[in-house]
Amino acid sequence: MAHVKTIGASGQITLGKEYAGRHVLVDEIEKGVWTVKLGDFIPDNERWLHTPEAQASLKRAFAWSKKHAPRETDLDELAKKLKL
């Protein structure tokens, strides 16, 4: 359903309170023609986490963590291993 909206002096339009706080993708198809899509988006600096390589690595790490309980690190032993 189409709605007529007025762009305010600050260059903004409102979509309605039911969309408050949500993310939208605004695509300018041509000058003055936009599509607005509601959705969740991945920040650029987190996009690498969604690559197949990162997903596989995370899966291995989670599997490892299920088999190995956390334990306190012996800093002296670690320093010897690192030759500090």
Secondary structure as a PSIPRED ss2 file (coil, helix, strand):
# PSIPRED VFORMAT (PSIPRED V4.0)

   1 M C   1.000  0.000  0.000
   2 A C   1.000  0.000  0.000
   3 H C   1.000  0.000  0.000
   4 V C   1.000  0.000  0.000
   5 K C   1.000  0.000  0.000
   6 T C   1.000  0.000  0.000
   7 I C   1.000  0.000  0.000
   8 G C   1.000  0.000  0.000
   9 A C   1.000  0.000  0.000
  10 S C   1.000  0.000  0.000
  11 G C   1.000  0.000  0.000
  12 Q C   1.000  0.000  0.000
  13 I C   1.000  0.000  0.000
  14 T C   1.000  0.000  0.000
  15 L C   1.000  0.000  0.000
  16 G C   1.000  0.000  0.000
  17 K H   0.000  1.000  0.000
  18 E H   0.000  1.000  0.000
  19 Y H   0.000  1.000  0.000
  20 A C   1.000  0.000  0.000
  21 G C   1.000  0.000  0.000
  22 R C   1.000  0.000  0.000
  23 H C   1.000  0.000  0.000
  24 V E   0.000  0.000  1.000
  25 L E   0.000  0.000  1.000
  26 V E   0.000  0.000  1.000
  27 D E   0.000  0.000  1.000
  28 E E   0.000  0.000  1.000
  29 I E   0.000  0.000  1.000
  30 E E   0.000  0.000  1.000
  31 K C   1.000  0.000  0.000
  32 G C   1.000  0.000  0.000
  33 V E   0.000  0.000  1.000
  34 W E   0.000  0.000  1.000
  35 T E   0.000  0.000  1.000
  36 V E   0.000  0.000  1.000
  37 K E   0.000  0.000  1.000
  38 L E   0.000  0.000  1.000
  39 G C   1.000  0.000  0.000
  40 D C   1.000  0.000  0.000
  41 F C   1.000  0.000  0.000
  42 I C   1.000  0.000  0.000
  43 P C   1.000  0.000  0.000
  44 D H   0.000  1.000  0.000
  45 N H   0.000  1.000  0.000
  46 E H   0.000  1.000  0.000
  47 R H   0.000  1.000  0.000
  48 W H   0.000  1.000  0.000
  49 L H   0.000  1.000  0.000
  50 H H   0.000  1.000  0.000
  51 T C   1.000  0.000  0.000
  52 P H   0.000  1.000  0.000
  53 E H   0.000  1.000  0.000
  54 A H   0.000  1.000  0.000
  55 Q H   0.000  1.000  0.000
  56 A H   0.000  1.000  0.000
  57 S H   0.000  1.000  0.000
  58 L H   0.000  1.000  0.000
  59 K H   0.000  1.000  0.000
  60 R H   0.000  1.000  0.000
  61 A H   0.000  1.000  0.000
  62 F H   0.000  1.000  0.000
  63 A H   0.000  1.000  0.000
  64 W H   0.000  1.000  0.000
  65 S H   0.000  1.000  0.000
  66 K H   0.000  1.000  0.000
  67 K H   0.000  1.000  0.000
  68 H C   1.000  0.000  0.000
  69 A C   1.000  0.000  0.000
  70 P C   1.000  0.000  0.000
  71 R C   1.000  0.000  0.000
  72 E C   1.000  0.000  0.000
  73 T C   1.000  0.000  0.000
  74 D C   1.000  0.000  0.000
  75 L H   0.000  1.000  0.000
  76 D H   0.000  1.000  0.000
  77 E H   0.000  1.000  0.000
  78 L H   0.000  1.000  0.000
  79 A H   0.000  1.000  0.000
  80 K H   0.000  1.000  0.000
  81 K H   0.000  1.000  0.000
  82 L H   0.000  1.000  0.000
  83 K C   1.000  0.000  0.000
  84 L C   1.000  0.000  0.000
